[in-house]
Amino acid sequence: ARGRFRVMRFSSKAEIRRVAAKIGEVYNAALASDPNHRDAYPMSDAEIARATADLMSVADPPLIKVLAHDEEICGFVFGFPDLSAILQRNDGRLGPLAVARLLLGFRRAKELIINGAGILPRFQRLGGNALLYAALEETARARAFRSVDLVQIAENTALMLRDIQTLGGQVWKVHRVYSRPV
């Protein structure tokens, strides 16, 4: 905790489901309402429910961190074990053997993917991001992940790109959206 900030930690998917709608609201306010995110649009309640169901199918509760200011949820970061090598080995098929490999790989993965992070604009630059990263790092070290890859980082998210460099990371790819008048 730092001041009035604290990081919520989860041990079950049921705990995540209880705050999922609020995380969706934070997503809409933090990412989709930012004019720099031309490719992000606010999700409807139905889309938030669908995204929650999809997330719950692959969520590893200890790798999901939510930031609260007093009792208001104001940020999040989602970590996932990197199963891409297993998916490649399975050649995109999901038979019984492939499912068994995925289930084993879920706990044995040594790479972590961070795909989803955001903080409400009025809580940015107050240190909440550092709390989220520290909490996720603690869990990643306990699980002995060897590397972390942040994916889908927009090139115009200066705060996130600066955070990566501050944490000693290397920016080697960014998410870029091109537009063209029709």
N, C-alpha and C positions, 0 to 999 in steps of 0.2 A: 504494500500500500504506500501511497505517497499523498500526503495531505488528505483531500477528500476523495481521491481516486483509489480504487481497488480492482484487482483482477479476479473475475469469477472463474473458477475451475470446475470442470465437470468430470464425473465418474460414470455417468450413464447417459444414454441417449434420451431418456425421459426428462432428465434435467435440462438438456438442450432444447427439447420440444417446448418446454414451458416458457422459454424466452425467445423462441424463433421468430414470432411475429414482431417483436421489438427489434430484433437484429435486422429484420427486413425493413423496418422503418428507418433504422440507422443507415442501412445501405442506400435507400432512396434519398435520404437527406444528404449523406456524405458523398456519394458517388454520382448518382443519377441526376442530381440537381446542379452539379458543378458544370458550368459552361465549357470547361476545358475537356470534359469527358463527352465528346460528341457521339461516341458509340454506346453510351450508357443511358438507358431510359428507365424511368421509374417503373417498378414492378407493381402490378395490381395485387390485391389480396389473394386472388386465385393463383397468380404466378408465385407469390411468396409461399403459399401452401405447397405448390408443386416443387419448388426449389428446396423446401424443407424436407419433403419426402425423398427427393433425390439425394440430398445431403445425408440424411439419416441412413441411407443404404451403404454409404462408404465412410461415414464419420467414425473417427477414433476419438471418443470424448476427451481424453486428456490432452489432445492436440488442438482442441477448440478453446480459444481464450476470448473472454468478453470483458470489456472495460466498463466500469460503473463509476459515476461521479455521484456521491451520496448513494441514492437508490435508483438513479436514472442511468439506463444503459446508454453509453455514448460511443462505444467503439468495439471492434472485433478483429480477430485474425484467425484464419483457418489454416491448419496444417494437416497434411495428408501423407501417409507413407507412399513413396514413389513405387508404383507397381508396373511402370511402363515396360521394364525388361520382361516381366512375367507375361504381360499382355502380348508382347512381341513373340515370346516363346510359344504362346498358345495360338499364335497366328490369327487372332481375332475370334477364335471359337470359344464357346462356353459349354463344353461337355463336362461330364463328371470329373475327369482328371484335371481339366482346366480350372474348374471351381475349387478343387482341392489345392491346386498350386496357388491360386489367389488367396485362399484362406490362410495357408501357411506363410505366404509371402507378406501378408498383411502385418504379421507380428515380427517377421524376420527382416523386413526392409531396412536398409542402412542409409537410404537417402530420404530426405524430407522435402516435400513440396509445400510451399506457402502459396495458396491461390485464394485470395480474398482477404482484404484488410481495409479498414476504413475507420475514421473517427469523425464525429460530427464537427462541422467547421468551427463552432464556438468553443470546442475543447481542444482544437489543434494548437500546437506550439506550447502546451502546458506540461509536457512530460509524460502524458498517458501512453504515447507510442513506445517510449522506453520501457514502461512497465509491461506492456503487452509482449514486446520482444524478449525481455528478461524472463518472463514467465514461460514463454515458449522455448527459450533456450534451456531453461532448467529441465523441462520435460524432455527435450531432444537429447540433452546430455545423459539423462537418466536412462533413456532408451538406446543410447550409444549410436545415434545417427552420425554418419561420417560427413555428410554434406547437406546443405540446404539450398534449394533453388526457389527463388521467388519468381512466379510466372505471371504473365499478362500485366506487366507494369507499363502503364501508358507513358510515352515519352514526355508528356506535359505535366506529369505529377512531380514537380520539383521537390516537394517535401519527402516523398518516398524515395526518390533517387538519392537525395542527400542522406537520408537515414541509412541506406545501403552502404554508402561510402563511409559514413561515420562509424558504422559497425565493422568496418574492415572488409566489406564485401566488394565484389567487382561487378560492375554493370556490363554485361556482355550481350544483352539483347533487350530490346524494348518493344512494346506493342504500339504500332502506329496505324492510324486510320486515315485513309485517303478519301477525299470526296470530290465529286465532279458534278457540276450542274447538268441537269438533264433537260 
